[in-house]
């Protein structure tokens, strides 16, 4: 069950595209490395962003159109 405090953040992040989502996730991860627990629920936010990042990465590869086989050269 999602945390009701984190739900608005996750819904906002769900609309982001790959490069922006990756930058936000990386910045939040770097922040937690240097300052332990700077924001309440930062670990949960980081896990949610990482999950969205992986789901977005998978979805992006599914959206590519199938390629046609190339005919053999004679």
PEJO-V294109 format. One record per backbone hydrogen bond with DSSP energy under -0.5 kcal/mol. NH is the residue of the N-H (numbers start at 0). CO is the residue of the C=O. E is the energy in kcal/mol with one decimal. If there is no record, write none. Layout:
NH_CO_E, NH_CO_E
This chain:
5_2_-0.8, 6_2_-1.3, 9_5_-2.4, 10_6_-2.5, 11_7_-1.9, 12_8_-2.5, 13_9_-1.8, 14_10_-0.6, 14_11_-1.0, 15_12_-1.4, 20_16_-2.5, 21_17_-2.7, 22_18_-2.1, 23_19_-2.3, 24_20_-2.2, 25_21_-2.7, 26_22_-2.4, 27_23_-2.3, 28_24_-2.2, 29_25_-2.5, 30_26_-2.2, 31_27_-2.0, 32_28_-1.3, 33_29_-1.5, 34_30_-2.6, 35_33_-0.5, 37_34_-0.8, 41_38_-1.6, 44_40_-2.2, 45_41_-2.3, 46_42_-2.3, 47_43_-2.3, 48_44_-2.6, 49_45_-2.3, 50_46_-2.2, 51_47_-2.4, 52_48_-2.3, 53_49_-2.2, 54_50_-2.4, 55_51_-2.6, 56_52_-2.0, 57_53_-2.1, 58_54_-2.5, 59_55_-2.2, 60_56_-1.3, 61_57_-1.3, 62_58_-1.2, 63_60_-0.5
